[in-house]
Amino acid sequence: MEKVAVTIKGMTCGHCVMSVTEELEAAGATEVAIDLVKGGLSTAQIGSDQPLTDAAITDAVAEAGYEVESINR
């Protein structure tokens, strides 16, 4: 299983977490755990059985309305 840590800008509440989680799962993530930092940079730990490209992750987060600050593999 591939594990990726993603820093996300702009998340402020539980609804934000739910939206990002849904979009990442739609992109192929099988596990998503988000540490919400209101008004700061939140961190998502993503697991997937198939490799997720940086573009797929960035697009999924953008679809939810937020911005990827960094992706660490």
Buried (B, 14 or more C-beta within 10 A) or exposed (E): EBEBEBBBBBBBEEEBBEBBBBBBBEBBBEBBEBEBBEEEBBBBBBBBEEEBEEEBBBBBBEBBEBEBBEBEE
